[in-house]
Amino acid sequence: MRLAVVTRIYRPEPAAASIFLGAVVDSALGRGILVDVYTATPPLGTPSQTRGERVRSWPVLRDSTGYVRGYAGYVSYDVPLFFRLLFGPRPDAVLVEPPPTSGAVVRAVCALRRIPYVYDAADIWSDAVQLEPVPGVVIRVLRAVEKLALRGAAHIVTVSQGVVGRIRALGSHAPVTVTGFGADATQFTYLEMPTEKLFVYAGSYSPYHGADILVDGFALFSEQYPGYVLRFIGNGASRDTVEQRARELGVSSQIEFLEPVTPAALLPHLNAAVASLATIKPDTVYEYSYASKAFSSFMTGCPVIFAGSGPTIDLIEEARAAGVRAGAASAYDAEAIAAQLVESVESLPSADERRDLALWASQNHSLQAVADRVVDVISDTPARVGT
């Protein structure tokens, strides 16, 4: 069997999508599947990596942070993709990662070549964009493109039942498999090291995250416990908002911003932190989503303080029900967040408790298990649709 994976971002670029797709490719290769990855040329100075797959990269436009984002970046990837996929080796199935414009391109090519494709709907982009200051016409166009991508798929994989509901609301009747979500247990591991006066927010921070509320909570906490640092590691459209809020509250000197890093480089930050922080803004069209950064934090034994709503609360409760110290869920409120920060520093988990959390996470939320379930779907798709 030959599989084509379509994604604008792939390893070694540090992002949740590239880590997830790398695990899927590894699982496919382990079953003897030939894999072609149609992706973007990595940033300058970042060597491409392959573990047996053929990486077919193409230069694209990147934003000022080096990320493939925005209309120009997507178009620079999607237009060449049409021809690359049309004239490339014929796969038995295609796995496509958002944005929805890439899904629409894949639908067109797969219709011409009579190839089934599996769409990875980890979230709904036309829901997320509603939280950004964009014209209504952009939302409507993106919604139409996303419907096109979802409705043409032979199968859809997603992370939670909440996303399934949104997929059905967009009119897709394709089979959907909830594969769950997890973190790479081979890269995110527990390291015993001294706990520093540090909180970490590791990952993207977009408007639907509403991460600026953490600055408010941290400022209140700092009045009682000065000398701590809140470190943002990653990128996102809300960085300016977070920085501005830090200046307004006079805590800029205690808040750091680091660019995205590899899992190996992120490990020391998580292992040294009192806790990692995560948010999903409540009462939005996007609150059905996981704060995926919680999974990688748990894998390292680092507790999570989550503010907001959605299935991340269930994840924390699942861990606590298993008898491990996983952190806490908080209301999306500065005082509630500050209270949880205080609790975390006054009751630090022991090395054994952090090790227990990491072990529980690796046994119950391994990305490798999720990737295997995705490859199960891909492997069955050609036979099911009769190609």
N, C-alpha and C positions, 0 to 999 in steps of 0.2 A: 504494500500500500504506500502511496505517496500523499503527503499532507503539505499544503501551503498555509503558512501562518502569516497573516497580514497585520502589521502593527507599526505605527510610526515611531515607537520607542521600544528598544530591546536591550538586553544586557550587552555591555556592562553599564549602561546608563542607570544611575540609582533612582528607581521609581518602583512603586508597587506593581504597576502593570508589567514592567520588564522582568521583575523577579517572578511574578506569577507565570508569565508566558515561558520563561526559561524553564520553570519546573514542568510545565506541560510538554515542552519540547523534549526534555530529558526523559519523561515518562514514555513519550512516543518512540524515541530512539531505543529505549530499553525493550520495546516490543518488536523491534526490527522495522519500524516505519521509516521511510525516507522523508526527510523534512526540508523544505525550502522556506526560509524566512524572508519576506519582503518588507524591508524596514528602511529607516533613514540612516545615512552615514553618521556615525557617532561624532560628538563634538571633537574639535581639534585637540590632539594629544590624548584621546581616549582610544586605545587599541581595541579592535573588535575581538570577540571571543567566540569560539565554536567548540562544541563537544561532539561533533559528528554531523550536525545540521549544516546545510549550505546557506550562509547568510548573504542575501542579495540586497545590498544597500544602495541608496541613491542620495545624492546631496539635496538638502532641503533648507528652507529659510528658518532661522531660529530667532527667538526674541532676545532681549538684552541679557537675560539670565542664561541663555544657551539652551532653552527649552523649545520644543516644537509646539507652538500654541498660537491661536488666533487664526483669522481668515487666511492671511498670506501664507502662514506656515502650513496649514492644512491643504490649501490648494497646491502648494509646491510639492507636497507628498502625493496627493490624490490624483492629480492629472497624469504624471508619469506612471503611477500605479496601474492605471487602466491599461496602458500598453505593455507594461512589464508583465502583468498577470495574463493579458490576452495572448501574448506570444511566448510566454515561458513554458516550461515543461507542464504537461497536463496532469494536475493532481486528481486524486480520487475524491478529495474533500478539501474545503478551505475553512480555516478558523480565522475570524476577523475580529479585531479589537476596535472599539470606538476610537475616533469620533464617528458619528453617524454618516458623515460624508464618505468615509472609507467604506462603510457598510453599503452605501448606495452604489459605489463603484464596483464593489465585489458582486453585488446583485446583478449589475448589468453584464459584467464579464461572465459570471457563472450561468446566466441565462443564455448567452451566446454559445458557451462551450458545454452547456448541459452538465454542470457540475454542482452538487449540493454544497451549501455552506452552513456552518454553525456560527451563530452570532453570540459573542460574549457580552451580555447585558449586565455588567456588574452594577451599573446605575443607569439612570435615564437622563441623558444630557439636556434634553429640552425642558426638563423640570429644573435642573440645576441652573440653567442660564436665566431663568426667571428672577433669580436673586441678584443678578448683576444689572448694572445700569445700561441696558441695551434697548434699542428701539423694538417696538412690538412686532414689526415686520420680520426682524431677525428671529424672534422666538417662533413665529408662525412658520417661517421657512425651515428652521431647524426641526420643528415638530413634524413637518411634512416629510423631510428627508429621513428622520428617524423612523417614522412609520413605514416608509419604503424599505428601509434596511431590515426592520423587524419582521415585516409581513412576508418578505421573500425568503427568509431563512428556513432551511429544512429542519433545524432544531435550534433552540436557544438555551444557553447555560447562564445561570445567575447565582447570586450569593444568598438570597433570602426570599421568603414567601412574600414579603412586602413588595419587592420588585416585580414578582409575578403578577400581582394585582395591577400594577402600572402598565405592564406589558399587555395585559388583556384589555385594559382601558384604552390603549392605543390601537386596538383592533387586530392584534396579531393572534392567530389561532394555531400557530406553530407549536409543536411539543416543547415544553420547558422543563428542564431538569435543574433543581436547586442543588448545586454542588457544594454550597457552603463557602467559607473563607478561612484562611489560615495564614501562617507565617512559615518561612523556610527554616525548618529545625536544624538544617546543616549549617546555616549561616548565622542565625540568631540563637545564641547559646548563653548559658549562665557563666559568668566569670566572677569569682570571689574577689572583691576589692573594696577598699574603704568607701563608705558613703560620704559624698560631698554635700555642701550646702547648695544643692542644685535641683532644679526641676527642668524637665525636657519636654518640648513639644516637637515631635519628629514626624515630618510629613508635610503634605500640602495644607495650605490655609486659604480657602476660597470663601466667598460670601456665605455659602450655605453652612460652613463650619462656624462662623461667628466667633473666631478665636480671640477677638479683641476683648471679650468679656473676661478672659483669663488675666488680662492686664489689670482690670479693675479689682478682681479678686486678689491678685498678687500684691497690688498696692496696699490693700487693707491688711493682708497678712504681714507685709513688711513693716508696718507700723509696730507690730508686736515682736516680729522676728527679723530684724535687719541683718544684712550681710548675705542673704540668699540671692541666687541668680536664676532667672528664667531664661532658658536657652531655646530659641526656635531654630530647628535644623530642617531645611527644605525650601520650598518656594510656594508662591501663590499670589493670586490677584489682590489679596487683602493685606499684603505686607505694609503698604503705605498707611492703611487704616490702623494697623496694630502699632506701628512706629509713632504715628501721630498721637494715639491714645496714651502711649508711654510718656511722651513729652508733656502732654496735658496734666498727667498725674505725677510728674516729677520722678519717675522711676526709670528713665532711659538708661542711666548708668548701670542698672541692675538687670537689664534685658539685652540679650545678645542675639544676633542673627547670623547664622551660618548657612552657606549654600548646601544643596543636597550632597550627601556623601554615600559611599558604598555601605552595605551592611557591615562589613568588617570594620570600617572606620566609625560606624555608628555605635557599635557594641560598647566601647568604653564609656560613652556618654550615658547610655541606658543603665549599664551596670553600676555606675557611680551615682546615679540620680536617686534622690529620695523617692520620687515617683515621676512617671510621665503623665502628661496632661493631654486630654482629647476633648473635642466638642462637636456637637451637631446642633445647629440652631433649631429650636422647637417651633412648632406652628408654621412650618413651611412645607412646600411640596416635596421636600427632600428628606424629611425626618424618618423615612423608612430605611435609610441607609446606615450601614455600619461605619463607625470610625475605625477603619482598618488598621490604623497604627496601634491599636490596643493589642492586636494579636502578636505583633513583633515584640512589643514591650513585655507581654507575658512570657514569651519564649526566653527572654533574658532574665526572668525572675523579677522584673521591675513592676511594682504595682502601678495601677492606672487610676487617676482621678478623672472621671468623665463628667462633663456638664452638658445637659441637653436631654434629648429624647431619642427613642429608636431602639433597635435590637442590641446595641452595645450594652444597655442596661441589663438585658437578659444574659449576656455573656458574663458580666461581672457577677451576677447572681448565681449563675451556673458554677463559676469557680468557687464562690463562697460556700455554696451548698456542698461542694466536694471537700470542704474543710481546708482550703488554702487561702492565704491572705492575698487578695487580688486587688485591693484598693477599694474604691467606693464610687457610687454614682451620686451626682449632686444636681440640684436644680440649676437651671441656667440663670444664675443670680450671683452677683459679686460676693455678697455676704456668705452665701452657702458655700461657694468655692473657697473663700478664705477660711471658713471653718474646717473644711476638709484638708486644706494645706496645713493648718495648725495640728489637726489630728495626726497627719502623716509624720510630722517631725517630732511630735511628742510620744509617738508609739511606733518607732522604727521596727520593721520586721528583722528578725535575725537572719544570719547567712543560711541557716537550714530552712527557714520559712521561704526565703527567696528561691532557694534551690527546689523546694517542693512546688512552688508556682511554676517554675520553668519546666519541671518534669510533667506536671499536669497538662500544661499547654502543649508540649510536644506529643503527648499521648492522645490528646483529644482534638487538637486543632492544627495538625501538621499540614502545611501546604502541599506536601508530597501526596497525601491522601486525596486532597481536593483535585490536584492535577491528574491523578489516576482516574477519578470519576469523570473528568472532562474528556480524557482520552477514550474512556469507555463509550461515551456518547459519540465522539468523532468516528471511532472504529465501526460502530453500528450504523452510522448514517447512510453510507453508500448502498448497503444492502437493503435498508429499510425503504429508501426512495426508489430503488430499482435501477441504479446506475452501474 
